[in-house]
Amino acid sequence: MIQVLAPATAAAMVMLSLLIWQGKALFGKRAFVLSMSVGALYFLYSAYPENLRFLFPLLLSGPWVCNYAARAGFDIRQRPQWVDALLLVGLIGAGSLGFWPLNLKAAQWVSHLLSFYLFLELPVLVWRGLPDDLLRGRRLARFIVLGFGAVLCSLMAIGASLKWQWMLPAGAILTLLMCFSAVAFDHEWRRKLAAEDAPLDQRGQVILGRLRREMTEAYCDPQLSLSRLAQRLEVPEHHLRRVIHVGEGYGHFSAYLNHYRIEAFKRRADETATILELALSVGYNSLSAFNRTFKATEGVTPSAFRAARTAKTSDTQVATPTIPKGT
């Protein structure tokens, strides 16, 4: 049965990859296409392992590729490069030693554990970022990944480790349904994404003006969230999401909020208060969170920014000339 399902599933995944590639302004579409391509090769290899054995080292990287694609597609902060490199080398190395040609049991378990971690991390990351996401289409995609993608990948990884023979055909059928559904509703998705970027109407412009006035003080509230801000403005949360995205050009509420907070710190960087005191005053709950966010945004640490600002101020100061006595 899998010999029939596998080619059909692989073809459907390639078709879906082409649609993703043609998507306008889709975050991480290259990573998603790579992930779908690896998935297609996985089904083909499962049906014809002897003929496609040369693909085995590439397929070992599948969990890592899926994890990376989800991070890129949903604009989730990537890991340090050295950590990603270790995970990738660990997957390929342990898988090569564990399954072919040596069949070492310990290496097999290392490969399984790394795969479980990378797959099971996905729903956690996707769920944590859901309240912060301002794009309607991407929020819908998060629900699809939560309800289907991550669960299916995790079950297939568990089924492969426990040798459940029924899991592969079941996974192929579910993947086919997902691909056909995505293709069938492609026009509807494109319509919603186009509407998402349409200019604000008069009501939206009014909300935008109120939002900008409110944010001049609200940003320093350490408990400020999108829902809390919507309550303060007395507007529906989904309207506020679109106003911030279209009117201010942000895809995540945290990035929008951090902009206000970091700019406030930069304006006050010359004050005698410590960096911790300034960070707390602009709304951060801890110095570590502020340092991490500031460096990711500005490319330097707050201490380095303050030192550079102080040095620049000193260089531009003009010394008062000394008047000689007796003149």
Residue pairs with C-beta under 8 A, 6 or more apart in sequence:
1 169
2 46
2 47
2 168
2 169
2 172
3 47
3 48
5 43
5 47
5 169
5 172
5 173
5 176
6 43
6 44
6 46
6 47
6 48
6 172
7 44
7 47
8 172
8 176
9 40
9 43
9 172
9 175
9 176
9 179
10 40
10 41
10 43
10 44
11 40
12 175
12 176
12 179
12 180
12 183
13 36
13 37
13 39
13 40
13 43
13 175
13 179
14 36
14 37
14 40
15 179
15 183
16 36
16 179
16 182
16 183
17 32
17 33
17 36
17 37
17 40
19 182
19 183
19 186
20 26
20 29
20 32
20 33
20 36
21 29
21 33
23 29
24 193
26 32
26 73
27 72
27 73
27 74
27 75
27 138
27 251
28 69
28 71
28 72
28 73
28 74
28 75
29 73
30 72
31 65
31 68
31 69
31 71
31 72
31 73
32 69
32 72
32 73
34 65
34 69
35 65
35 66
35 68
35 69
38 58
38 59
38 61
38 62
38 65
38 66
39 62
39 66
39 175
41 52
41 55
41 58
41 59
42 59
42 62
43 172
43 175
44 52
44 55
45 52
45 55
45 56
45 59
46 168
53 100
56 95
56 96
56 99
56 100
57 92
57 95
57 96
60 91
60 92
60 95
60 96
60 111
61 88
61 91
61 92
63 91
63 114
63 115
63 118
63 119
63 153
63 157
64 84
64 87
64 88
64 91
64 118
66 118
66 119
66 122
66 153
67 118
67 119
67 121
67 122
68 78
68 84
70 76
70 122
70 125
70 126
70 145
70 149
70 150
71 77
71 78
71 125
72 78
73 141
74 125
74 126
74 129
74 133
74 138
74 141
74 142
74 145
75 138
75 251
75 252
76 125
76 129
77 296
78 84
79 87
87 114
87 118
90 110
90 114
91 111
91 114
91 115
91 118
93 107
94 107
94 108
94 110
94 111
94 114
95 107
95 111
97 104
97 107
98 104
98 105
98 106
98 107
98 108
98 109
98 110
98 111
99 108
99 111
108 161
112 157
112 161
115 157
115 161
116 154
116 157
116 158
119 150
119 153
119 154
119 157
120 150
120 154
122 145
122 149
122 150
122 153
123 145
123 146
123 150
123 151
126 142
126 145
126 146
126 150
127 142
127 146
129 142
129 252
130 139
130 142
131 225
131 226
131 227
131 253
132 226
132 252
132 253
132 254
133 139
133 142
133 251
133 252
133 253
134 241
134 242
134 244
134 245
134 250
134 251
134 252
134 253
134 256
135 196
135 245
135 251
136 192
136 196
136 238
136 241
136 242
137 189
137 192
137 193
137 196
138 251
140 192
148 174
148 178
149 178
152 171
152 174
152 175
155 167
155 171
156 167
156 168
156 171
158 164
158 167
159 166
159 167
159 168
159 171
160 167
160 168
182 189
196 242
196 245
196 246
197 246
198 246
199 246
200 208
200 242
200 243
200 246
200 247
203 239
204 239
204 242
204 243
204 246
204 247
205 247
207 233
207 235
207 239
207 240
207 243
208 243
208 247
208 248
210 233
211 229
211 233
211 240
211 243
211 244
211 247
211 248
214 229
214 232
214 233
215 260
218 224
218 229
218 232
219 257
219 260
219 261
219 264
219 282
219 283
220 261
220 264
220 281
220 282
220 283
221 228
221 283
222 280
222 283
222 284
222 285
224 257
224 283
225 253
226 237
226 240
226 241
226 253
227 237
229 240
230 236
230 237
230 239
230 240
233 240
235 243
241 253
244 250
244 253
244 256
245 251
248 256
250 256
250 259
257 283
258 293
258 297
259 297
261 282
261 283
261 284
262 282
262 293
262 294
262 297
262 298
264 282
265 278
265 279
265 282
265 290
265 294
265 302
266 305
268 278
268 281
268 282
269 278
269 302
269 305
269 306
269 309
270 306
270 309
270 310
270 313
271 278
273 281
275 287
275 290
275 302
275 303
275 306
276 287
279 286
279 287
279 290
279 302
284 290
284 293
290 302
291 301
291 302
294 300
294 301
294 302
294 305
295 301
295 302
298 305
300 308
